[in-house]
């Protein structure tokens, strides 16, 4: 009778430890392997269960503590009961053999196999196991608090979940690209989109020095002459030549249309549009939403004292997503046109080696374009009508595009060119 009782206790102890340990390993693997994408899909399909699992992910130490505690208890208590009953039934000499068999069975069928299954079937397992796991967390809350108190000195402060989520999105984009599920351009767009919330207008704006302003006192003809030197389509309008008093903007096409249809009233009144004003610390994410929602294309950037510091356009923000966008005016021209009396009109994209041959001045030959060379010689971003003198020639900046020299007038030192 005692032997029969011992055998029942042996089987009950082994089966209990086996089942509890296997379920714990299954849940642990399923929970930890559940990806953000799988969780998002589960939340759409089963909102209540999905919210429970998201809570687990946000405080992962809670479910993991419960699972590991139960798993350890199952292993320890199971081994104790099985060892004791083996000694009673078969004698102490069989404890070594029994321990080896028990260890193999527990390792193979409660650790390795369940965790492999848990990874492969993580979604259905978590769908069925989320509610019971939450119940166990509530029941074992005192034990969890004690464990967290003991572990607190050894815990490292985690990065914010916002940053972690963005990093995961970038990592997933990279993995999808490596798996040929998306192209490298698409991966770059995803990566760029995650950075928009961290970039402000100050980071991507066109600096104040590179903005071409039109004055409200300009006639249409004067405005067209000024605007045509800059290959943009929209120009801020300032009042009384004060660049901190911007009253709106005009579109170059409307300048031309107004000139042709109403030459009797050659003023900018009537075609000035309202312009958005933003602080320099406004995030690009907010600006992108405002531009799209309000069908706007540009905004003036001001500092805390309402001084103009730059200009930001929809194109500038889109370029943060897809990379540099170049239209027919963005690529620096490579033309070289000789005029009279040794004067040349030269595009900023002309290689210096080619220009040196044309001007028969070997000393000018170097790597890079005319724009690169002038910026290096000047020491900062050039401005319109800025001049640079060499031994034989004077280089006069006539047009600028996004901080680069677009067009230069080159004259021999014997000829003087008036400023515009």
C-alpha positions, 0 to 999 in steps of 0.5 A, spaced: 500 500 500 505 504 501 509 502 495 502 504 491 502 511 494 509 512 493 508 511 485 502 515 485 506 521 488 511 519 483 507 520 477 503 526 480 509 530 482 513 528 475 506 530 471 505 536 474 512 539 474 512 537 467 506 540 465 507 547 469 514 547 466 512 546 459 507 551 459 511 556 462 516 555 457 511 556 451 508 562 454 515 565 455 517 564 448 511 566 445 511 573 449 518 574 447 518 573 440 512 577 438 514 582 434 511 589 434 507 588 427 504 581 429 502 585 436 499 590 431 495 585 427 493 582 433 490 588 436 486 590 430 483 583 430 482 582 438 483 589 441 482 586 448 487 581 448 491 585 444 491 591 449 493 586 455 499 583 451 501 590 449 501 591 457 505 585 458 510 588 452 510 595 456 512 592 463 515 586 460 518 584 467 511 583 470 510 577 466 517 574 465 517 574 473 511 570 474 513 565 468 520 564 471 518 564 478 513 558 476 518 555 472 523 554 477 518 552 482 516 546 478 523 544 476 525 544 484 519 541 487 518 536 481 525 534 482 525 534 490 518 529 489 521 525 484 528 524 487 524 522 494 519 517 491 525 514 487 529 513 493 523 510 497 520 505 491 527 503 488 532 505 493 538 510 494 542 507 489 537 508 483 537 516 484 543 518 480 539 514 474 533 517 475 536 524 476 539 523 469 532 521 466 528 526 469 533 532 467 533 529 460 526 529 459 525 536 463 530 539 458 528 536 452 520 536 453 519 542 457 524 547 455 527 546 448 521 543 444 516 548 448 520 554 446 521 552 439 513 551 438 512 557 442 516 561 437 513 558 431 506 559 434 506 565 438 500 569 436 495 563 437 498 561 444 498 569 446 491 569 444 489 564 448 494 565 454 494 572 455 488 572 460 490 566 464 497 570 464 494 576 467 490 573 472 497 569 475 500 576 475 494 579 479 495 573 484 502 573 484 503 581 485 506 580 492 511 576 490 513 580 484 513 586 488 518 583 492 522 580 486 522 587 483 525 591 490 530 586 490 532 587 483 531 594 483 539 596 484 541 592 478 536 594 473 538 599 468 534 605 466 531 603 459 530 608 453 523 611 452 518 607 449 517 612 444 525 612 442 525 604 442 519 604 438 522 608 432 528 604 433 524 598 432 521 601 425 528 603 422 530 596 424 524 592 421 525 597 415 532 594 414 530 587 415 525 588 410 530 591 405 535 585 406 529 580 405 527 584 398 520 585 401 521 593 400 526 597 396 532 601 398 528 607 397 522 605 400 527 603 406 530 610 406 523 613 406 521 609 412 527 611 416 527 619 414 519 619 416 522 616 423 527 622 424 522 628 422 519 628 429 526 629 432 528 635 426 526 642 427 525 648 422 531 650 424 535 644 421 532 644 414 530 651 413 533 655 408 538 660 411 536 668 412 542 670 407 540 665 402 533 668 401 531 672 395 526 678 398 521 682 394 519 689 396 512 692 397 515 698 394 517 694 387 513 695 381 511 689 377 517 690 372 522 691 378 520 684 382 520 680 375 527 683 374 529 681 381 525 674 381 528 672 375 535 672 377 533 666 382 530 660 380 525 659 385 517 660 384 515 663 390 518 670 394 517 673 400 514 680 400 517 685 405 515 692 407 519 698 406 526 694 405 525 691 412 526 683 412 523 682 419 517 685 416 514 680 411 507 681 409 506 675 405 509 672 398 508 672 391 508 667 386 512 668 380 507 666 375 502 671 378 507 676 377 508 675 369 500 674 369 499 680 372 504 684 368 501 682 361 493 683 363 494 689 368 500 693 365 496 700 367 497 698 375 504 695 375 504 694 383 504 687 387 498 689 391 492 684 389 497 678 388 500 678 395 498 671 398 498 670 406 504 666 409 505 662 415 510 664 420 513 658 425 518 658 430 525 655 429 523 650 434 517 647 430 518 640 429 518 638 421 512 633 423 508 638 425 510 643 419 508 637 414 501 636 417 500 643 416 502 644 409 498 638 407 492 640 411 492 647 409 495 646 402 501 650 403 508 650 400 512 655 404 513 658 411 517 663 414 521 661 420 522 666 426 526 666 432 523 668 439 524 675 438 520 675 431 526 676 427 526 672 420 532 667 421 530 662 415 525 660 410 522 652 410 518 649 404 514 643 403 520 641 398 525 641 404 521 637 408 519 632 403 527 631 401 528 629 408 524 623 406 526 621 399 533 625 399 535 631 395 530 633 389 533 636 383 529 640 378 531 643 371 534 649 375 537 645 381 543 642 377 548 647 376 549 649 369 555 647 365 555 653 360 561 657 358 558 663 354 564 668 351 561 675 351 565 681 348 571 684 351 573 678 354 567 677 358 564 670 360 558 668 363 559 661 366 555 656 370 556 654 377 557 647 375 563 648 370 569 644 372 575 648 374 579 644 369 575 646 363 574 653 365 582 654 366 583 651 359 578 656 356 581 662 360 588 660 358 590 660 366 593 654 368 593 656 375 586 656 376 585 648 375 583 644 381 578 639 383 571 641 383 566 645 380 566 653 379 561 653 385 565 649 390 572 653 388 568 660 389 565 658 396 572 655 398 575 661 396 570 666 399 570 662 406 563 662 407 556 661 402 556 666 397 551 672 396 549 675 390 553 680 387 559 678 391 566 679 388 572 675 388 578 677 385 584 673 382 591 676 378 587 676 372 580 676 373 574 678 377 568 673 379 562 676 380 556 672 383 550 673 379 545 668 381 545 663 387 541 656 388 540 653 395 546 656 397 550 654 391 553 659 385 548 658 379 551 663 375 558 667 375 560 673 370 567 673 369 571 679 367 578 681 366 581 686 371 582 691 366 574 692 365 570 694 371 563 691 372 558 696 376 554 693 382 546 691 381 
